[in-house]
Amino acid sequence: MQSWLVAHWVEITGVVTGAACVILAARRSMWTYPVGIANTALYLVVFTESALYADAALQIMFMVLSVTGWIDWARARRRESEAHLQRDDAFVGVASTGTLLLLALGFVVALAAIAYVLHAFTDSTTELPDATVTAGSVIAQIMLNRRWWQCWLVWLAVDVVSVGLYAYKGLWPTAVLYLGFCVIVLVALRDWRRVLTTSREKEAVGV
């Protein structure tokens, strides 16, 4: 057991920071971003060693998105404070139908491009699921940064695919982590919808 822990300590640490990152995001805490940056650094190593090249590249993208998301969330909290609103009164938003269609188109284009690159230029044996997780995760992270509640629907789809992908690659701690993510995401989806409904009700009565 000890030898297994030593051999997999990077992945195990990634599991712990990954779980913390998602829980903090579900609770709308800005700490999700620094924890998330640490998590991406760890999984950059794990995925590279497992020949999951699209997922490895995704970690670099996540680092960039984490910085921009951190800034956006900080500005949203500052606006709440300046408007003398309670926490979350103006935090959770909704992506319009037009925006969702553009994001769906972006997903399809990214999926096709990533799958082609993996097939043509790497030794990957999981091009389609790897590309699906990568493209879907980028879309979901952009939506999370913008604080749109629908991001959790995308994260749920990504996590379901990820469970099968990482189990196939023998990354069992990560597969279990993503199975746990599915549960956390469902809770977050319910909570963010509740927060949005409450804030709209307050706005309607002028509170």
N, C-alpha and C positions, 0 to 999 in steps of 0.2 A: 504493500500500500504506500509506504513511504517513497519507494522508488518511483511509483506512478505519479505521486504528487510532485516530486522533483522534476520529472520529465514533462509534466503538463502544468507547471505553475503559472506560465504566461496565460494559457487559456483559462485556468481557474480564476486568476485575478481579473481577466476580462469578463468572465461570467459575473463576478461580484459587482464590478463597476458598471456592467451593462444593466444588471437588475436595478441597481441604485439609480442609474440614469433614467430609465423608463418610469420608475416609481416617482421620481422627482418631477418628471415632465407631466405625469398624470395629475400631480398635485399643484401644477403650475408654478413650480419653484425654479428660479433662475439658476440654482445650483446644478440643475440638469446639464448645463452647458460645460462648466469646467470638468465635471465628472465624465461627461460624454467625450471630451477631448482626450482625457486619459484612457478611456475605453477604446477609442479609435486607434490610438498609438499601439496598444496591446494587440488588437485584432489585425492590425496591419502586418504584424509578425506572424500571427497564427495563420491567416489566410494565404500569405505568401508561401509559407512552408507547406500548405496543403494544396497548392496549385489552384486555388480559387482566386484567380488574378483579377477578375472583375470586382469581387468583394474586397480584395486588397486595395484596388484603386479607389473603391468607394470610400474607404476609410480616410483617404486624403481629402476627398470631396466633403466628407462629413466634418473634417476639421475646419474647412473654410466656412461651411454652412453653420457650424456651431458658433463661430465668431460673429457672423452676421445675425444669427438668431438671438444671441446673447444681447447684442446691441438693440435689436428690435423689441425684445421683451423688457429691457431696462427702460426704454423710451415709453412703452405702454404703461409700465408701473409709475413712471414719473408723471405721465398725463393724468392718471388716476389720482395721484397725490395732489397735483396742482388744482384739480377740479373738486377736491375734497370729497372724493367718492370712496366707498368702502372697497376693500380688496375684491377683485374680480367683477366689479360692477360694470366695467367697460373693457374687459380683457378678452373674452371668448367671442370669436366672430364666425361669420358664415361665408363660404366661397359661393359666388354666384354660379348659375348654370353655365354661363359663357366661360367663366374661368375654369370650371370643371371639365368642360369639353376641350379647352386648350391644353389642360394638364393631361387629359386622356390621350390626346394626339401626341403630346411630347413623350408620353410613356411608350407609345407604340414605336415611334421613331427611334428613341433611345434603345429600346429592347432589340429592335432589328439591327441597329448599328453595333451594339455591344456583342450580340450573339455572333455576328459576322466576324468581328475582330478576334473573338475567342476561337472561333472555328478555323480561321485562316492563319493566325499568327501565334497560337499557343498550343500547348499539349493538353488543354482542358478536355475533360470527358463529360462535363456537365454544362455545356454552353447555354442551353435554354433556361434551366432553372437559375443558374448563376446570373445570367443577364436579367431575368425577371426580378430577382431579389435586388439587384443593383439599381435598375431603372425605377422599380417601385419604391425603393428606399429613398432615392433622391426626391421623387415627387412627394412622398409622405413627409420628409424633413422640411421641404420648402413650405408645405402646408402647415406644419407644426410651427415653423418660425413665424408664419403669418397669423397663427393662433386660430385657424379655422377648425371647427369641431370635426369636420369630415375627415381630417387627417387620420383619425383613429380607425376609420373603416379601411383606409389604404394600408395602415400599419398591420391590421388584422390579416389582410390578404397576404402581405409580405411575410408575416411571421409563420403562417400556415405552410407556405412554400419552403421557408427556411428550415423548418423542423425536418422535413423530408430530405432536403439537400444536405444538411449537416450530419444527419444520421447516416446517409449514404457514404459520406466522406469519413465516417468514423469519429467525428467530433462530437462525442456523446454529451459531454458537459454543456457544449454550446446548443446542441439539439434540445436538451432538457430546459436550458435557459429560454429558448424561443417558445417552447411549449408553455412555460410560465408566463412569457410575454403575452401570449394569447389571452390568458386570464386577466392580467393587468390591463390590457388594452380594452377588454370588455367593460371593466370597472371604470376606466378612464372615459370611455365613450358615454356611459351613463352619467358620470359626474359632470363632464363638460356640457352635455345637453341640459342637465339640471341647472347649472350655473347660467347658461345662456337664457333659459326660460325665466329664471328668477330676475336676471338683469332687465329683460324685456318687460316683465310685469312691473318692475319698479319704474322703468322709463314711462310706461303707459299711464301710471297713476301720478307721475311727477315727483317721485321720491328721490 
